[in-house]
Amino acid sequence: MLKGFKDFLFRGNVVDLAVAVVIGSAFTALVNTFASSFLTPLIGVLGGGGELGGVVEVNGQEFTWGAFLSQLITFVLTAAVLYFVVVMPLHRLLQRRVQGEEAGPVAPTETELLIEIRDLLRAQNGATDGNGPPAGSPREPASGVGQEGP
């Protein structure tokens, strides 16, 4: 039971998934810190400055377009990094792998297989005299020798 569990845990997919979750959460923290430290203040400055930069008030309702723009930029940056750092290299790797499979080893010809089978049968039945079937195998009688006439 424990061996099966160990095999499950150390199967490539589970380990890769665990690594992806850890890397993803660390990357999320990094992007969120970048957005709150740089993007939000930059949008605030461009949107009129101060604490309420990037906010429009209409009939008493606040529209925080700065926060939305900050999240939109964060999303685009995250998608770009994932595409150029993960997706594109993985796609290239898969293309190389497919190209490598097409140029794989060529299967032996029918003649090569028959020669190999012959050699294996000879080796299995013992040494040969070089001219005929392996030693110890039934031989056909030579023409006219040992044959009875009609």
For each residue, the residues with C-beta under 8 A, 3 or more apart:
1: 4 5
2: 5 6
3: 6 7
4: 1 7 8
5: 1 2 8 9
6: 2 3 9 10
7: 3 4 10 11
8: 4 5 11 14
9: 5 6 14 15
10: 6 7 14 15
11: 7 8 14 15
12: 15 16
13: 16 17
14: 8 9 10 11 17 18
15: 9 10 11 12 18 19
16: 12 13 19 20
17: 13 14 20 21
18: 14 15 21 22
19: 15 16 22 23
20: 16 17 23 24
21: 17 18 24 25
22: 18 19 25 26
23: 19 20 26 27
24: 20 21 27 28
25: 21 22 28 29
26: 22 23 29 30
27: 23 24 30 31 78 81
28: 24 25 31 32
29: 25 26 32 33
30: 26 27 33 34
31: 27 28 34 35 74 77 78
32: 28 29 35 36 74
33: 29 30 36 37
34: 30 31 37 38 39 74 77
35: 31 32 38 39 40 70 71 73 74
36: 32 33 39 40
37: 33 34 40 41
38: 34 35 41 42
39: 34 35 36 42 43 70 73 74
40: 35 36 37 43 44 54 66 67 70
41: 37 38 44 45
42: 38 39 45 46
43: 39 40 46 47 53 54 66 69 70
44: 40 41 47 48 49 50 51 53 54 66
45: 41 42 49 53
46: 42 43 53 54
47: 43 44 53 54 55 65 66
48: 44 52 53 54
49: 44 45 53
50: 44 53
51: 44
52: 48 55
53: 43 44 45 46 47 48 49 50 66
54: 40 43 44 46 47 48 64 65 66 67 69 70
55: 47 52 62 63 64 65 66
56: 62 63 65
57: 60 61 62 63
58: 61 63
59:
60: 57
61: 57 58
62: 55 56 57
63: 55 56 57 58
64: 54 55 67 68
65: 47 54 55 56 68 69
66: 40 43 44 47 53 54 55 69 70
67: 40 54 64 70 71
68: 64 65 71 72
69: 43 54 65 66 72 73
70: 35 39 40 43 54 66 67 73 74
71: 35 67 68 74 75
72: 68 69 75 76
73: 35 39 69 70 76 77
74: 31 32 34 35 39 70 71 77 78
75: 71 72 78 79
76: 72 73 79 80
77: 31 34 73 74 80 81
78: 27 31 74 75 81 82
79: 75 76 82 83
80: 76 77 83 84
81: 27 77 78 84 85
82: 78 79 85 86 87
83: 79 80 86 87 88
84: 80 81 87 88
85: 81 82 88 89
86: 82 83 89 90
87: 82 83 84 90 91
88: 83 84 85 91 92
89: 85 86 92 93
90: 86 87 93 94
91: 87 88 94 95
92: 88 89 95 96
93: 89 90 96 97
94: 90 91 97 98
95: 91 92 98 99
96: 92 93 99 100
97: 93 94 100 101
98: 94 95 101 102
99: 95 96 102 103
100: 96 97 103 104
101: 97 98 104
102: 98 99
103: 99 100
104: 100 101
105:
106:
107:
108: 112 113 116
109: 112 113
110: 113 114
111: 114 115
112: 108 109 115 116
113: 108 109 110 116 117
114: 110 111 117 118
115: 111 112 118 119
116: 108 112 113 119 120
117: 113 114 120 121
118: 114 115 121 122
119: 115 116 122 123
120: 116 117 123 124
121: 117 118 124 125 134
122: 118 119 125 126 128 134
123: 119 120
124: 120 121
125: 121 122 134 135 136 137
126: 122 134 135 136
127: 134 135
128: 122 131 132 133 134 135
129: 132 135
130:
131: 128
132: 128 129 139
133: 128 137 139
134: 121 122 125 126 127 128 137
135: 125 126 127 128 129
136: 125 126
137: 125 133 134
138:
139: 132 133
140:
141: 145 146 147
142: 145 146
143: 147
144: 147
145: 141 142
146: 141 142
147: 141 143 144
148:
149:
150:
